[in-house]
Amino acid sequence: MRKRLIEERSKRGWTQKQVSERLGLSEIYVRKIERGTRNPGRETMLKFETLYSVPDRLLFPDLFQVCVDTYCINEALYERRRSHES
């Protein structure tokens, strides 16, 4: 889950449908981005950044995570595989 995305949307009282309309995206795609089961492209990240006035690194911290520890890298890969299987 991308908690910050959900928090920003909830703070404004918007539904996923309203966000999707504002961004020109499908509601299903917005839902998947919020859940973390789909990763947005750069252009989509910028749309969210502009809509919420929050840097993309804060909205999508999982995509900007820097980790040099092998354990951390393996854990991140495991979590991604697991999320794609569900």
Contacts in CASP RR format, 6 or more apart in sequence:
PFRMAT RR
TARGET T0000
AUTHOR 0000-0000-0000
METHOD contacts of the structure
MODEL  1
MRKRLIEERSKRGWTQKQVSERLGLSEIYVRKIERGTRNPGRETMLKFET
LYSVPDRLLFPDLFQVCVDTYCINEALYERRRSHES
1 34 0 8 1.000
1 35 0 8 1.000
1 36 0 8 1.000
2 33 0 8 1.000
2 34 0 8 1.000
2 35 0 8 1.000
2 36 0 8 1.000
2 59 0 8 1.000
2 60 0 8 1.000
2 61 0 8 1.000
2 62 0 8 1.000
4 54 0 8 1.000
4 58 0 8 1.000
4 59 0 8 1.000
4 61 0 8 1.000
5 33 0 8 1.000
5 34 0 8 1.000
5 48 0 8 1.000
5 52 0 8 1.000
5 59 0 8 1.000
5 60 0 8 1.000
6 34 0 8 1.000
8 52 0 8 1.000
8 54 0 8 1.000
8 59 0 8 1.000
9 15 0 8 1.000
9 16 0 8 1.000
9 19 0 8 1.000
9 34 0 8 1.000
9 52 0 8 1.000
14 22 0 8 1.000
16 27 0 8 1.000
16 30 0 8 1.000
16 31 0 8 1.000
16 34 0 8 1.000
17 27 0 8 1.000
19 25 0 8 1.000
19 30 0 8 1.000
19 51 0 8 1.000
20 26 0 8 1.000
20 27 0 8 1.000
20 29 0 8 1.000
20 30 0 8 1.000
22 51 0 8 1.000
23 30 0 8 1.000
23 44 0 8 1.000
23 47 0 8 1.000
23 48 0 8 1.000
23 51 0 8 1.000
24 47 0 8 1.000
25 44 0 8 1.000
25 47 0 8 1.000
29 38 0 8 1.000
32 38 0 8 1.000
33 39 0 8 1.000
33 40 0 8 1.000
33 44 0 8 1.000
33 48 0 8 1.000
36 62 0 8 1.000
36 83 0 8 1.000
37 83 0 8 1.000
37 84 0 8 1.000
37 86 0 8 1.000
39 60 0 8 1.000
39 63 0 8 1.000
40 48 0 8 1.000
40 60 0 8 1.000
45 56 0 8 1.000
45 59 0 8 1.000
45 60 0 8 1.000
45 63 0 8 1.000
46 56 0 8 1.000
48 54 0 8 1.000
48 56 0 8 1.000
48 59 0 8 1.000
48 60 0 8 1.000
49 55 0 8 1.000
49 56 0 8 1.000
49 59 0 8 1.000
52 59 0 8 1.000
56 64 0 8 1.000
57 64 0 8 1.000
65 76 0 8 1.000
67 73 0 8 1.000
67 76 0 8 1.000
END
